[in-house]
Amino acid sequence: MSSKNHDEILSRFIAITQCSSKEAAEYLENANWNEQTAVDFFFDSGRSQVPDPIPSPKIKTNQNIPSLYLFIYLFTMVTQTVGVYL
């Protein structure tokens, strides 16, 4: 494989894994420059630093109001605010 191909594979690997070029080259060499295998090695090794997903916001509601009634109330308020009447 040519040096140009190695550089392209190295660049893509770094873009995917966000690791250093030295570390990327080690993974790629261990995978015989097979990009998919190297990526699998990287993520299987636990070295990835994938951030935790952003938690969805908690909506505080009065627990005594059933969800359907809350939806109807909010829908009514929104439609009246924008001037839409059914």
N, CA, C and O atoms as a Maestro MAE file, in Angstrom:
{
 s_m_m2io_version
 :::
 2.0.0
}

f_m_ct {
 s_m_title
 :::
 protein
 m_atom[344] {
  # First column is atom index #
  i_m_mmod_type
  r_m_x_coord
  r_m_y_coord
  r_m_z_coord
  i_m_residue_number
  s_m_chain_name
  s_m_pdb_residue_name
  s_m_pdb_atom_name
  i_m_atomic_number
  :::
  1 25 0.852 -1.172 0.000 1 A "MET " " N  " 7
  2 3 0.000 0.000 0.000 1 A "MET " " CA " 6
  3 2 0.898 1.235 0.000 1 A "MET " " C  " 6
  4 15 1.926 1.268 0.677 1 A "MET " " O  " 8
  5 25 0.505 2.228 -0.752 2 A "SER " " N  " 7
  6 3 1.349 3.414 -0.884 2 A "SER " " CA " 6
  7 2 1.263 4.306 0.349 2 A "SER " " C  " 6
  8 15 0.349 4.203 1.167 2 A "SER " " O  " 8
  9 25 2.235 5.165 0.442 3 A "SER " " N  " 7
  10 3 2.288 6.107 1.564 3 A "SER " " CA " 6
  11 2 1.083 7.053 1.541 3 A "SER " " C  " 6
  12 15 0.572 7.452 2.587 3 A "SER " " O  " 8
  13 25 0.633 7.408 0.316 4 A "LYS " " N  " 7
  14 3 -0.523 8.297 0.193 4 A "LYS " " CA " 6
  15 2 -1.769 7.622 0.769 4 A "LYS " " C  " 6
  16 15 -2.558 8.257 1.468 4 A "LYS " " O  " 8
  17 25 -1.940 6.325 0.469 5 A "ASN " " N  " 7
  18 3 -3.076 5.594 1.018 5 A "ASN " " CA " 6
  19 2 -2.991 5.516 2.538 5 A "ASN " " C  " 6
  20 15 -4.004 5.654 3.223 5 A "ASN " " O  " 8
  21 25 -1.798 5.298 3.066 6 A "HIS " " N  " 7
  22 3 -1.612 5.255 4.524 6 A "HIS " " CA " 6
  23 2 -1.984 6.596 5.144 6 A "HIS " " C  " 6
  24 15 -2.627 6.640 6.193 6 A "HIS " " O  " 8
  25 25 -1.586 7.678 4.504 7 A "ASP " " N  " 7
  26 3 -1.910 9.010 5.033 7 A "ASP " " CA " 6
  27 2 -3.415 9.252 5.037 7 A "ASP " " C  " 6
  28 15 -3.952 9.826 5.984 7 A "ASP " " O  " 8
  29 25 -4.089 8.819 3.988 8 A "GLU " " N  " 7
  30 3 -5.547 8.991 3.918 8 A "GLU " " CA " 6
  31 2 -6.247 8.160 4.991 8 A "GLU " " C  " 6
  32 15 -7.156 8.637 5.671 8 A "GLU " " O  " 8
  33 25 -5.809 6.918 5.129 9 A "ILE " " N  " 7
  34 3 -6.399 6.038 6.147 9 A "ILE " " CA " 6
  35 2 -6.128 6.590 7.540 9 A "ILE " " C  " 6
  36 15 -7.011 6.583 8.398 9 A "ILE " " O  " 8
  37 25 -4.920 7.064 7.764 10 A "LEU " " N  " 7
  38 3 -4.551 7.639 9.058 10 A "LEU " " CA " 6
  39 2 -5.421 8.857 9.375 10 A "LEU " " C  " 6
  40 15 -5.897 9.010 10.500 10 A "LEU " " O  " 8
  41 25 -5.623 9.718 8.379 11 A "SER " " N  " 7
  42 3 -6.451 10.914 8.587 11 A "SER " " CA " 6
  43 2 -7.889 10.542 8.922 11 A "SER " " C  " 6
  44 15 -8.490 11.131 9.820 11 A "SER " " O  " 8
  45 25 -8.440 9.578 8.213 12 A "ARG " " N  " 7
  46 3 -9.820 9.163 8.489 12 A "ARG " " CA " 6
  47 2 -9.928 8.523 9.876 12 A "ARG " " C  " 6
  48 15 -10.890 8.765 10.606 12 A "ARG " " O  " 8
  49 25 -8.935 7.708 10.230 13 A "PHE " " N  " 7
  50 3 -8.946 7.051 11.541 13 A "PHE " " CA " 6
  51 2 -8.922 8.093 12.656 13 A "PHE " " C  " 6
  52 15 -9.665 7.981 13.631 13 A "PHE " " O  " 8
  53 25 -8.073 9.101 12.512 14 A "ILE " " N  " 7
  54 3 -7.980 10.158 13.524 14 A "ILE " " CA " 6
  55 2 -9.286 10.937 13.601 14 A "ILE " " C  " 6
  56 15 -9.729 11.301 14.690 14 A "ILE " " O  " 8
  57 25 -9.905 11.197 12.447 15 A "ALA " " N  " 7
  58 3 -11.173 11.928 12.440 15 A "ALA " " CA " 6
  59 2 -12.266 11.148 13.169 15 A "ALA " " C  " 6
  60 15 -13.103 11.731 13.858 15 A "ALA " " O  " 8
  61 25 -12.248 9.838 13.010 16 A "ILE " " N  " 7
  62 3 -13.270 9.005 13.654 16 A "ILE " " CA " 6
  63 2 -13.015 8.848 15.144 16 A "ILE " " C  " 6
  64 15 -13.942 8.934 15.950 16 A "ILE " " O  " 8
  65 25 -11.763 8.619 15.512 17 A "THR " " N  " 7
  66 3 -11.448 8.259 16.898 17 A "THR " " CA " 6
  67 2 -10.990 9.423 17.765 17 A "THR " " C  " 6
  68 15 -11.038 9.345 18.992 17 A "THR " " O  " 8
  69 25 -10.545 10.503 17.125 18 A "GLN " " N  " 7
  70 3 -10.036 11.673 17.853 18 A "GLN " " CA " 6
  71 2 -8.809 11.326 18.698 18 A "GLN " " C  " 6
  72 15 -8.578 11.949 19.734 18 A "GLN " " O  " 8
  73 25 -8.027 10.344 18.267 19 A "CYS " " N  " 7
  74 3 -6.815 10.000 19.003 19 A "CYS " " CA " 6
  75 2 -5.608 10.651 18.331 19 A "CYS " " C  " 6
  76 15 -5.735 11.250 17.263 19 A "CYS " " O  " 8
  77 25 -4.465 10.535 18.946 20 A "SER " " N  " 7
  78 3 -3.244 11.132 18.397 20 A "SER " " CA " 6
  79 2 -2.794 10.359 17.163 20 A "SER " " C  " 6
  80 15 -3.189 9.211 16.956 20 A "SER " " O  " 8
  81 25 -1.966 11.002 16.352 21 A "SER " " N  " 7
  82 3 -1.483 10.336 15.140 21 A "SER " " CA " 6
  83 2 -0.599 9.132 15.492 21 A "SER " " C  " 6
  84 15 -0.605 8.126 14.783 21 A "SER " " O  " 8
  85 25 0.154 9.239 16.584 22 A "LYS " " N  " 7
  86 3 1.001 8.116 17.006 22 A "LYS " " CA " 6
  87 2 0.140 6.922 17.400 22 A "LYS " " C  " 6
  88 15 0.404 5.793 16.986 22 A "LYS " " O  " 8
  89 25 -0.881 7.176 18.196 23 A "GLU " " N  " 7
  90 3 -1.767 6.102 18.623 23 A "GLU " " CA " 6
  91 2 -2.523 5.517 17.426 23 A "GLU " " C  " 6
  92 15 -2.697 4.302 17.331 23 A "GLU " " O  " 8
  93 25 -2.970 6.388 16.516 24 A "ALA " " N  " 7
  94 3 -3.685 5.928 15.325 24 A "ALA " " CA " 6
  95 2 -2.801 5.022 14.483 24 A "ALA " " C  " 6
  96 15 -3.254 3.983 14.003 24 A "ALA " " O  " 8
  97 25 -1.543 5.406 14.301 25 A "ALA " " N  " 7
  98 3 -0.618 4.604 13.504 25 A "ALA " " CA " 6
  99 2 -0.411 3.228 14.149 25 A "ALA " " C  " 6
  100 15 -0.312 2.223 13.445 25 A "ALA " " O  " 8
  101 25 -0.347 3.180 15.467 26 A "GLU " " N  " 7
  102 3 -0.175 1.895 16.157 26 A "GLU " " CA " 6
  103 2 -1.365 0.975 15.913 26 A "GLU " " C  " 6
  104 15 -1.193 -0.204 15.603 26 A "GLU " " O  " 8
  105 25 -2.581 1.523 16.058 27 A "TYR " " N  " 7
  106 3 -3.770 0.708 15.812 27 A "TYR " " CA " 6
  107 2 -3.807 0.229 14.365 27 A "TYR " " C  " 6
  108 15 -4.112 -0.934 14.101 27 A "TYR " " O  " 8
  109 25 -3.499 1.117 13.433 28 A "LEU " " N  " 7
  110 3 -3.541 0.751 12.015 28 A "LEU " " CA " 6
  111 2 -2.479 -0.285 11.665 28 A "LEU " " C  " 6
  112 15 -2.740 -1.206 10.892 28 A "LEU " " O  " 8
  113 25 -1.292 -0.139 12.226 29 A "GLU " " N  " 7
  114 3 -0.238 -1.125 11.967 29 A "GLU " " CA " 6
  115 2 -0.625 -2.494 12.525 29 A "GLU " " C  " 6
  116 15 -0.385 -3.520 11.890 29 A "GLU " " O  " 8
  117 25 -1.224 -2.502 13.714 30 A "ASN " " N  " 7
  118 3 -1.666 -3.766 14.314 30 A "ASN " " CA " 6
  119 2 -2.791 -4.410 13.500 30 A "ASN " " C  " 6
  120 15 -2.962 -5.629 13.536 30 A "ASN " " O  " 8
  121 25 -3.549 -3.605 12.775 31 A "ALA " " N  " 7
  122 3 -4.640 -4.108 11.945 31 A "ALA " " CA " 6
  123 2 -4.208 -4.273 10.492 31 A "ALA " " C  " 6
  124 15 -5.051 -4.455 9.615 31 A "ALA " " O  " 8
  125 25 -2.902 -4.212 10.228 32 A "ASN " " N  " 7
  126 3 -2.364 -4.333 8.878 32 A "ASN " " CA " 6
  127 2 -2.993 -3.296 7.937 32 A "ASN " " C  " 6
  128 15 -3.260 -3.585 6.770 32 A "ASN " " O  " 8
  129 25 -3.222 -2.105 8.452 33 A "TRP " " N  " 7
  130 3 -3.773 -0.949 7.737 33 A "TRP " " CA " 6
  131 2 -5.185 -1.189 7.213 33 A "TRP " " C  " 6
  132 15 -5.619 -0.564 6.246 33 A "TRP " " O  " 8
  133 25 -5.887 -2.102 7.868 34 A "ASN " " N  " 7
  134 3 -7.305 -2.285 7.570 34 A "ASN " " CA " 6
  135 2 -8.065 -1.318 8.470 34 A "ASN " " C  " 6
  136 15 -8.128 -1.495 9.687 34 A "ASN " " O  " 8
  137 25 -8.632 -0.302 7.854 35 A "GLU " " N  " 7
  138 3 -9.236 0.796 8.619 35 A "GLU " " CA " 6
  139 2 -10.371 0.317 9.527 35 A "GLU " " C  " 6
  140 15 -10.424 0.694 10.698 35 A "GLU " " O  " 8
  141 25 -11.271 -0.502 9.003 36 A "GLN " " N  " 7
  142 3 -12.408 -0.960 9.802 36 A "GLN " " CA " 6
  143 2 -11.950 -1.802 10.990 36 A "GLN " " C  " 6
  144 15 -12.471 -1.657 12.096 36 A "GLN " " O  " 8
  145 25 -10.984 -2.672 10.761 37 A "THR " " N  " 7
  146 3 -10.459 -3.502 11.844 37 A "THR " " CA " 6
  147 2 -9.805 -2.642 12.919 37 A "THR " " C  " 6
  148 15 -9.988 -2.879 14.113 37 A "THR " " O  " 8
  149 25 -9.046 -1.645 12.487 38 A "ALA " " N  " 7
  150 3 -8.382 -0.756 13.446 38 A "ALA " " CA " 6
  151 2 -9.398 0.027 14.267 38 A "ALA " " C  " 6
  152 15 -9.228 0.194 15.475 38 A "ALA " " O  " 8
  153 25 -10.451 0.506 13.617 39 A "VAL " " N  " 7
  154 3 -11.505 1.237 14.338 39 A "VAL " " CA " 6
  155 2 -12.178 0.306 15.347 39 A "VAL " " C  " 6
  156 15 -12.444 0.699 16.483 39 A "VAL " " O  " 8
  157 25 -12.445 -0.915 14.928 40 A "ASP " " N  " 7
  158 3 -13.038 -1.891 15.859 40 A "ASP " " CA " 6
  159 2 -12.119 -2.144 17.050 40 A "ASP " " C  " 6
  160 15 -12.573 -2.172 18.194 40 A "ASP " " O  " 8
  161 25 -10.815 -2.331 16.777 41 A "PHE " " N  " 7
  162 3 -9.842 -2.508 17.862 41 A "PHE " " CA " 6
  163 2 -9.897 -1.329 18.829 41 A "PHE " " C  " 6
  164 15 -9.914 -1.509 20.047 41 A "PHE " " O  " 8
  165 25 -9.924 -0.122 18.269 42 A "PHE " " N  " 7
  166 3 -9.909 1.090 19.089 42 A "PHE " " CA " 6
  167 2 -11.117 1.129 20.022 42 A "PHE " " C  " 6
  168 15 -10.965 1.308 21.230 42 A "PHE " " O  " 8
  169 25 -12.315 0.962 19.462 43 A "PHE " " N  " 7
  170 3 -13.518 1.078 20.287 43 A "PHE " " CA " 6
  171 2 -13.697 -0.120 21.212 43 A "PHE " " C  " 6
  172 15 -14.243 0.018 22.307 43 A "PHE " " O  " 8
  173 25 -13.246 -1.283 20.785 44 A "ASP " " N  " 7
  174 3 -13.325 -2.460 21.657 44 A "ASP " " CA " 6
  175 2 -12.343 -2.393 22.816 44 A "ASP " " C  " 6
  176 15 -12.556 -3.022 23.853 44 A "ASP " " O  " 8
  177 25 -11.267 -1.632 22.642 45 A "SER " " N  " 7
  178 3 -10.238 -1.541 23.691 45 A "SER " " CA " 6
  179 2 -10.671 -0.660 24.856 45 A "SER " " C  " 6
  180 15 -10.033 -0.659 25.908 45 A "SER " " O  " 8
  181 25 -11.752 0.088 24.671 46 A "GLY " " N  " 7
  182 3 -12.208 0.979 25.735 46 A "GLY " " CA " 6
  183 2 -11.476 2.302 25.764 46 A "GLY " " C  " 6
  184 15 -11.642 3.070 26.712 46 A "GLY " " O  " 8
  185 25 -10.672 2.592 24.758 47 A "ARG " " N  " 7
  186 3 -9.906 3.835 24.715 47 A "ARG " " CA " 6
  187 2 -10.741 5.004 24.206 47 A "ARG " " C  " 6
  188 15 -10.334 6.160 24.324 47 A "ARG " " O  " 8
  189 25 -11.892 4.710 23.647 48 A "SER " " N  " 7
  190 3 -12.711 5.792 23.086 48 A "SER " " CA " 6
  191 2 -13.243 6.665 24.207 48 A "SER " " C  " 6
  192 15 -13.469 6.197 25.323 48 A "SER " " O  " 8
  193 25 -13.433 7.900 23.906 49 A "GLN " " N  " 7
  194 3 -13.929 8.869 24.870 49 A "GLN " " CA " 6
  195 2 -15.253 9.416 24.371 49 A "GLN " " C  " 6
  196 15 -15.408 10.623 24.184 49 A "GLN " " O  " 8
  197 25 -16.208 8.519 24.155 50 A "VAL " " N  " 7
  198 3 -17.515 8.917 23.666 50 A "VAL " " CA " 6
  199 2 -18.250 9.609 24.802 50 A "VAL " " C  " 6
  200 15 -18.407 9.031 25.878 50 A "VAL " " O  " 8
  201 25 -18.703 10.842 24.579 51 A "PRO " " N  " 7
  202 3 -19.383 11.548 25.672 51 A "PRO " " CA " 6
  203 2 -20.742 10.922 25.968 51 A "PRO " " C  " 6
  204 15 -21.376 10.318 25.103 51 A "PRO " " O  " 8
  205 25 -21.163 11.085 27.210 52 A "ASP " " N  " 7
  206 3 -22.494 10.623 27.585 52 A "ASP " " CA " 6
  207 2 -23.531 11.442 26.838 52 A "ASP " " C  " 6
  208 15 -23.324 12.629 26.585 52 A "ASP " " O  " 8
  209 25 -24.642 10.818 26.485 53 A "PRO " " N  " 7
  210 3 -25.676 11.588 25.794 53 A "PRO " " CA " 6
  211 2 -26.226 12.676 26.702 53 A "PRO " " C  " 6
  212 15 -26.241 12.536 27.925 53 A "PRO " " O  " 8
  213 25 -26.669 13.744 26.096 54 A "ILE " " N  " 7
  214 3 -27.242 14.852 26.853 54 A "ILE " " CA " 6
  215 2 -28.604 14.407 27.369 54 A "ILE " " C  " 6
  216 15 -29.450 13.975 26.586 54 A "ILE " " O  " 8
  217 25 -28.824 14.506 28.672 55 A "PRO " " N  " 7
  218 3 -30.120 14.062 29.197 55 A "PRO " " CA " 6
  219 2 -31.238 14.990 28.745 55 A "PRO " " C  " 6
  220 15 -31.041 16.195 28.592 55 A "PRO " " O  " 8
  221 25 -32.395 14.418 28.538 56 A "SER " " N  " 7
  222 3 -33.532 15.243 28.154 56 A "SER " " CA " 6
  223 2 -33.998 16.025 29.375 56 A "SER " " C  " 6
  224 15 -33.893 15.546 30.504 56 A "SER " " O  " 8
  225 25 -34.511 17.225 29.146 57 A "PRO " " N  " 7
  226 3 -34.945 18.038 30.284 57 A "PRO " " CA " 6
  227 2 -36.153 17.408 30.968 57 A "PRO " " C  " 6
  228 15 -37.019 16.813 30.326 57 A "PRO " " O  " 8
  229 25 -36.183 17.556 32.269 58 A "LYS " " N  " 7
  230 3 -37.311 17.049 33.046 58 A "LYS " " CA " 6
  231 2 -38.402 18.116 33.056 58 A "LYS " " C  " 6
  232 15 -38.154 19.275 33.390 58 A "LYS " " O  " 8
  233 25 -39.589 17.711 32.691 59 A "ILE " " N  " 7
  234 3 -40.721 18.641 32.702 59 A "ILE " " CA " 6
  235 2 -41.462 18.435 34.006 59 A "ILE " " C  " 6
  236 15 -41.931 17.338 34.307 59 A "ILE " " O  " 8
  237 25 -41.560 19.492 34.765 60 A "LYS " " N  " 7
  238 3 -42.243 19.401 36.047 60 A "LYS " " CA " 6
  239 2 -43.721 19.707 35.821 60 A "LYS " " C  " 6
  240 15 -44.081 20.770 35.317 60 A "LYS " " O  " 8
  241 25 -44.548 18.775 36.197 61 A "THR " " N  " 7
  242 3 -45.993 18.973 36.086 61 A "THR " " CA " 6
  243 2 -46.629 18.654 37.423 61 A "THR " " C  " 6
  244 15 -46.043 17.976 38.267 61 A "THR " " O  " 8
  245 25 -47.811 19.144 37.594 62 A "ASN " " N  " 7
  246 3 -48.578 18.796 38.773 62 A "ASN " " CA " 6
  247 2 -49.024 17.357 38.589 62 A "ASN " " C  " 6
  248 15 -49.751 17.052 37.643 62 A "ASN " " O  " 8
  249 25 -48.605 16.479 39.466 63 A "GLN " " N  " 7
  250 3 -48.884 15.055 39.317 63 A "GLN " " CA " 6
  251 2 -50.375 14.741 39.424 63 A "GLN " " C  " 6
  252 15 -50.789 13.638 39.067 63 A "GLN " " O  " 8
  253 25 -51.194 15.682 39.905 64 A "ASN " " N  " 7
  254 3 -52.633 15.453 40.033 64 A "ASN " " CA " 6
  255 2 -53.373 15.663 38.718 64 A "ASN " " C  " 6
  256 15 -54.536 15.274 38.602 64 A "ASN " " O  " 8
  257 25 -52.720 16.276 37.715 65 A "ILE " " N  " 7
  258 3 -53.370 16.535 36.435 65 A "ILE " " CA " 6
  259 2 -52.997 15.413 35.482 65 A "ILE " " C  " 6
  260 15 -51.816 15.228 35.187 65 A "ILE " " O  " 8
  261 25 -53.974 14.661 34.994 66 A "PRO " " N  " 7
  262 3 -53.654 13.625 34.019 66 A "PRO " " CA " 6
  263 2 -53.041 14.229 32.756 66 A "PRO " " C  " 6
  264 15 -53.331 15.372 32.403 66 A "PRO " " O  " 8
  265 25 -52.209 13.469 32.093 67 A "SER " " N  " 7
  266 3 -51.486 13.955 30.925 67 A "SER " " CA " 6
  267 2 -52.402 14.456 29.828 67 A "SER " " C  " 6
  268 15 -52.095 15.466 29.194 67 A "SER " " O  " 8
  269 25 -53.518 13.785 29.581 68 A "LEU " " N  " 7
  270 3 -54.427 14.209 28.517 68 A "LEU " " CA " 6
  271 2 -54.983 15.591 28.805 68 A "LEU " " C  " 6
  272 15 -55.065 16.425 27.903 68 A "LEU " " O  " 8
  273 25 -55.365 15.844 30.041 69 A "TYR " " N  " 7
  274 3 -55.895 17.152 30.396 69 A "TYR " " CA " 6
  275 2 -54.820 18.229 30.277 69 A "TYR " " C  " 6
  276 15 -55.102 19.348 29.849 69 A "TYR " " O  " 8
  277 25 -53.611 17.897 30.649 70 A "LEU " " N  " 7
  278 3 -52.510 18.841 30.512 70 A "LEU " " CA " 6
  279 2 -52.274 19.157 29.041 70 A "LEU " " C  " 6
  280 15 -52.087 20.319 28.680 70 A "LEU " " O  " 8
  281 25 -52.281 18.140 28.193 71 A "PHE " " N  " 7
  282 3 -52.103 18.353 26.759 71 A "PHE " " CA " 6
  283 2 -53.205 19.253 26.211 71 A "PHE " " C  " 6
  284 15 -52.920 20.192 25.467 71 A "PHE " " O  " 8
  285 25 -54.450 18.981 26.566 72 A "ILE " " N  " 7
  286 3 -55.566 19.797 26.069 72 A "ILE " " CA " 6
  287 2 -55.419 21.236 26.538 72 A "ILE " " C  " 6
  288 15 -55.641 22.170 25.768 72 A "ILE " " O  " 8
  289 25 -55.051 21.413 27.781 73 A "TYR " " N  " 7
  290 3 -54.859 22.759 28.315 73 A "TYR " " CA " 6
  291 2 -53.757 23.499 27.557 73 A "TYR " " C  " 6
  292 15 -53.949 24.637 27.129 73 A "TYR " " O  " 8
  293 25 -52.598 22.846 27.392 74 A "LEU " " N  " 7
  294 3 -51.488 23.489 26.686 74 A "LEU " " CA " 6
  295 2 -51.828 23.754 25.224 74 A "LEU " " C  " 6
  296 15 -51.481 24.808 24.692 74 A "LEU " " O  " 8
  297 25 -52.504 22.810 24.568 75 A "PHE " " N  " 7
  298 3 -52.891 22.990 23.177 75 A "PHE " " CA " 6
  299 2 -53.822 24.194 23.045 75 A "PHE " " C  " 6
  300 15 -53.672 25.001 22.127 75 A "PHE " " O  " 8
  301 25 -54.763 24.310 23.944 76 A "THR " " N  " 7
  302 3 -55.700 25.430 23.927 76 A "THR " " CA " 6
  303 2 -54.968 26.751 24.125 76 A "THR " " C  " 6
  304 15 -55.248 27.731 23.435 76 A "THR " " O  " 8
  305 25 -54.033 26.776 25.067 77 A "MET " " N  " 7
  306 3 -53.292 28.006 25.328 77 A "MET " " CA " 6
  307 2 -52.454 28.413 24.112 77 A "MET " " C  " 6
  308 15 -52.409 29.591 23.760 77 A "MET " " O  " 8
  309 25 -51.796 27.456 23.476 78 A "VAL " " N  " 7
  310 3 -50.945 27.753 22.327 78 A "VAL " " CA " 6
  311 2 -51.784 28.232 21.151 78 A "VAL " " C  " 6
  312 15 -51.443 29.223 20.506 78 A "VAL " " O  " 8
  313 25 -52.868 27.542 20.872 79 A "THR " " N  " 7
  314 3 -53.681 27.934 19.716 79 A "THR " " CA " 6
  315 2 -54.318 29.306 19.924 79 A "THR " " C  " 6
  316 15 -54.466 30.063 18.965 79 A "THR " " O  " 8
  317 25 -54.691 29.636 21.139 80 A "GLN " " N  " 7
  318 3 -55.257 30.960 21.399 80 A "GLN " " CA " 6
  319 2 -54.182 32.031 21.286 80 A "GLN " " C  " 6
  320 15 -54.458 33.145 20.842 80 A "GLN " " O  " 8
  321 25 -52.968 31.704 21.683 81 A "THR " " N  " 7
  322 3 -51.871 32.659 21.629 81 A "THR " " CA " 6
  323 2 -51.518 33.031 20.203 81 A "THR " " C  " 6
  324 15 -51.244 34.197 19.922 81 A "THR " " O  " 8
  325 25 -51.519 32.078 19.309 82 A "VAL " " N  " 7
  326 3 -51.170 32.362 17.916 82 A "VAL " " CA " 6
  327 2 -52.377 32.693 17.060 82 A "VAL " " C  " 6
  328 15 -52.238 32.938 15.862 82 A "VAL " " O  " 8
  329 25 -53.557 32.705 17.655 83 A "GLY " " N  " 7
  330 3 -54.751 33.118 16.934 83 A "GLY " " CA " 6
  331 2 -55.366 32.032 16.075 83 A "GLY " " C  " 6
  332 15 -56.064 32.331 15.106 83 A "GLY " " O  " 8
  333 25 -55.125 30.803 16.405 84 A "VAL " " N  " 7
  334 3 -55.714 29.696 15.652 84 A "VAL " " CA " 6
  335 2 -56.871 29.160 16.457 84 A "VAL " " C  " 6
  336 15 -56.699 28.761 17.609 84 A "VAL " " O  " 8
  337 25 -58.042 29.147 15.865 85 A "TYR " " N  " 7
  338 3 -59.228 28.646 16.555 85 A "TYR " " CA " 6
  339 2 -59.803 27.489 15.764 85 A "TYR " " C  " 6
  340 15 -59.911 27.546 14.539 85 A "TYR " " O  " 8
  341 25 -60.167 26.448 16.475 86 A "LEU " " N  " 7
  342 3 -60.735 25.276 15.799 86 A "LEU " " CA " 6
  343 2 -62.218 25.281 15.901 86 A "LEU " " C  " 6
  344 15 -62.875 24.373 15.392 86 A "LEU " " O  " 8
  :::
 }
 m_bond[343] {
  # First column is bond index #
  i_m_from
  i_m_to
  i_m_order
  :::
  1 1 2 1
  2 2 3 1
  3 3 4 2
  4 3 5 1
  5 5 6 1
  6 6 7 1
  7 7 8 2
  8 7 9 1
  9 9 10 1
  10 10 11 1
  11 11 12 2
  12 11 13 1
  13 13 14 1
  14 14 15 1
  15 15 16 2
  16 15 17 1
  17 17 18 1
  18 18 19 1
  19 19 20 2
  20 19 21 1
  21 21 22 1
  22 22 23 1
  23 23 24 2
  24 23 25 1
  25 25 26 1
  26 26 27 1
  27 27 28 2
  28 27 29 1
  29 29 30 1
  30 30 31 1
  31 31 32 2
  32 31 33 1
  33 33 34 1
  34 34 35 1
  35 35 36 2
  36 35 37 1
  37 37 38 1
  38 38 39 1
  39 39 40 2
  40 39 41 1
  41 41 42 1
  42 42 43 1
  43 43 44 2
  44 43 45 1
  45 45 46 1
  46 46 47 1
  47 47 48 2
  48 47 49 1
  49 49 50 1
  50 50 51 1
  51 51 52 2
  52 51 53 1
  53 53 54 1
  54 54 55 1
  55 55 56 2
  56 55 57 1
  57 57 58 1
  58 58 59 1
  59 59 60 2
  60 59 61 1
  61 61 62 1
  62 62 63 1
  63 63 64 2
  64 63 65 1
  65 65 66 1
  66 66 67 1
  67 67 68 2
  68 67 69 1
  69 69 70 1
  70 70 71 1
  71 71 72 2
  72 71 73 1
  73 73 74 1
  74 74 75 1
  75 75 76 2
  76 75 77 1
  77 77 78 1
  78 78 79 1
  79 79 80 2
  80 79 81 1
  81 81 82 1
  82 82 83 1
  83 83 84 2
  84 83 85 1
  85 85 86 1
  86 86 87 1
  87 87 88 2
  88 87 89 1
  89 89 90 1
  90 90 91 1
  91 91 92 2
  92 91 93 1
  93 93 94 1
  94 94 95 1
  95 95 96 2
  96 95 97 1
  97 97 98 1
  98 98 99 1
  99 99 100 2
  100 99 101 1
  101 101 102 1
  102 102 103 1
  103 103 104 2
  104 103 105 1
  105 105 106 1
  106 106 107 1
  107 107 108 2
  108 107 109 1
  109 109 110 1
  110 110 111 1
  111 111 112 2
  112 111 113 1
  113 113 114 1
  114 114 115 1
  115 115 116 2
  116 115 117 1
  117 117 118 1
  118 118 119 1
  119 119 120 2
  120 119 121 1
  121 121 122 1
  122 122 123 1
  123 123 124 2
  124 123 125 1
  125 125 126 1
  126 126 127 1
  127 127 128 2
  128 127 129 1
  129 129 130 1
  130 130 131 1
  131 131 132 2
  132 131 133 1
  133 133 134 1
  134 134 135 1
  135 135 136 2
  136 135 137 1
  137 137 138 1
  138 138 139 1
  139 139 140 2
  140 139 141 1
  141 141 142 1
  142 142 143 1
  143 143 144 2
  144 143 145 1
  145 145 146 1
  146 146 147 1
  147 147 148 2
  148 147 149 1
  149 149 150 1
  150 150 151 1
  151 151 152 2
  152 151 153 1
  153 153 154 1
  154 154 155 1
  155 155 156 2
  156 155 157 1
  157 157 158 1
  158 158 159 1
  159 159 160 2
  160 159 161 1
  161 161 162 1
  162 162 163 1
  163 163 164 2
  164 163 165 1
  165 165 166 1
  166 166 167 1
  167 167 168 2
  168 167 169 1
  169 169 170 1
  170 170 171 1
  171 171 172 2
  172 171 173 1
  173 173 174 1
  174 174 175 1
  175 175 176 2
  176 175 177 1
  177 177 178 1
  178 178 179 1
  179 179 180 2
  180 179 181 1
  181 181 182 1
  182 182 183 1
  183 183 184 2
  184 183 185 1
  185 185 186 1
  186 186 187 1
  187 187 188 2
  188 187 189 1
  189 189 190 1
  190 190 191 1
  191 191 192 2
  192 191 193 1
  193 193 194 1
  194 194 195 1
  195 195 196 2
  196 195 197 1
  197 197 198 1
  198 198 199 1
  199 199 200 2
  200 199 201 1
  201 201 202 1
  202 202 203 1
  203 203 204 2
  204 203 205 1
  205 205 206 1
  206 206 207 1
  207 207 208 2
  208 207 209 1
  209 209 210 1
  210 210 211 1
  211 211 212 2
  212 211 213 1
  213 213 214 1
  214 214 215 1
  215 215 216 2
  216 215 217 1
  217 217 218 1
  218 218 219 1
  219 219 220 2
  220 219 221 1
  221 221 222 1
  222 222 223 1
  223 223 224 2
  224 223 225 1
  225 225 226 1
  226 226 227 1
  227 227 228 2
  228 227 229 1
  229 229 230 1
  230 230 231 1
  231 231 232 2
  232 231 233 1
  233 233 234 1
  234 234 235 1
  235 235 236 2
  236 235 237 1
  237 237 238 1
  238 238 239 1
  239 239 240 2
  240 239 241 1
  241 241 242 1
  242 242 243 1
  243 243 244 2
  244 243 245 1
  245 245 246 1
  246 246 247 1
  247 247 248 2
  248 247 249 1
  249 249 250 1
  250 250 251 1
  251 251 252 2
  252 251 253 1
  253 253 254 1
  254 254 255 1
  255 255 256 2
  256 255 257 1
  257 257 258 1
  258 258 259 1
  259 259 260 2
  260 259 261 1
  261 261 262 1
  262 262 263 1
  263 263 264 2
  264 263 265 1
  265 265 266 1
  266 266 267 1
  267 267 268 2
  268 267 269 1
  269 269 270 1
  270 270 271 1
  271 271 272 2
  272 271 273 1
  273 273 274 1
  274 274 275 1
  275 275 276 2
  276 275 277 1
  277 277 278 1
  278 278 279 1
  279 279 280 2
  280 279 281 1
  281 281 282 1
  282 282 283 1
  283 283 284 2
  284 283 285 1
  285 285 286 1
  286 286 287 1
  287 287 288 2
  288 287 289 1
  289 289 290 1
  290 290 291 1
  291 291 292 2
  292 291 293 1
  293 293 294 1
  294 294 295 1
  295 295 296 2
  296 295 297 1
  297 297 298 1
  298 298 299 1
  299 299 300 2
  300 299 301 1
  301 301 302 1
  302 302 303 1
  303 303 304 2
  304 303 305 1
  305 305 306 1
  306 306 307 1
  307 307 308 2
  308 307 309 1
  309 309 310 1
  310 310 311 1
  311 311 312 2
  312 311 313 1
  313 313 314 1
  314 314 315 1
  315 315 316 2
  316 315 317 1
  317 317 318 1
  318 318 319 1
  319 319 320 2
  320 319 321 1
  321 321 322 1
  322 322 323 1
  323 323 324 2
  324 323 325 1
  325 325 326 1
  326 326 327 1
  327 327 328 2
  328 327 329 1
  329 329 330 1
  330 330 331 1
  331 331 332 2
  332 331 333 1
  333 333 334 1
  334 334 335 1
  335 335 336 2
  336 335 337 1
  337 337 338 1
  338 338 339 1
  339 339 340 2
  340 339 341 1
  341 341 342 1
  342 342 343 1
  343 343 344 2
  :::
 }
}
